[in-house]
Structures are given as structure tokens and as C-alpha cells.
């Protein structure tokens, strides 16, 4: 199975996990920034293993690089969520709308910076 298909499948599971955390926080009354932070933290720990083991097989990544990439994705996501909040978009819908561009950025950063393989490997 091609890597990008594995990324989509595993990413779907990771996204569902992260969105569940986000929605639970919104339901509990936290704001979008805190909800996104909880979602990202839980998502980092959960997806580091699933991405490294199932998507980028054989590539050795570093958790600190993985977490650093997710900090970039977090800042990007919160900026989009803030713009959507200012536009009056429902925070549940906003979380869903942010998922696709955040996933694309995440894949790109992981592929280029975290789970790189050397040529010839």
C-alpha cells in the first residue's frame, strides 16, 4: 500500500482521536485555543507511534522533531480557528474545517523533517 494511502488511513484514526479530544473540551466549556492545545498534545503522543510505525515504516523519527512540527501545525490551526471564530463560524464546524489543511501541513513536515529516509535506504 502506498505511503500516502497509509497516511490518509492512519491520519483518519488520528484525526478522529484528536477531534474527539477537541470536541470534548469545547463541550466542557474551554475555548478553542485550549481545546486545540489539548487535542494537539494528546494527538502528538498517540500519532507519533501510529505514524512512525504504520505510515513511515523503517524511518526513524525523533519525538522532539515530531512535537516541533506539531507546534507549527498548532499555531497554524489556532490562527485558522481564530479567523473562523471572528467570522462567527460554529467552533465544532471550525474544528472540522481546519482538519484538512492541518493534516496536509502535518504530512509535509513529517515527511521532510521527521521521518526522512536516506537515499538508497
Secondary structure, DSSP 8 states (H G I E B T S, - for coil): --HHHHHHHHHHHHHHHHHHHHHHHHHTT--HHHHHHHHHHHHHHHHHHHIIIIISTT----HHHHHHHHHHHHHHHHHHHHHHHHTT--HHHHHHHHHHHHHHHHHHHIIIIIS---TT-
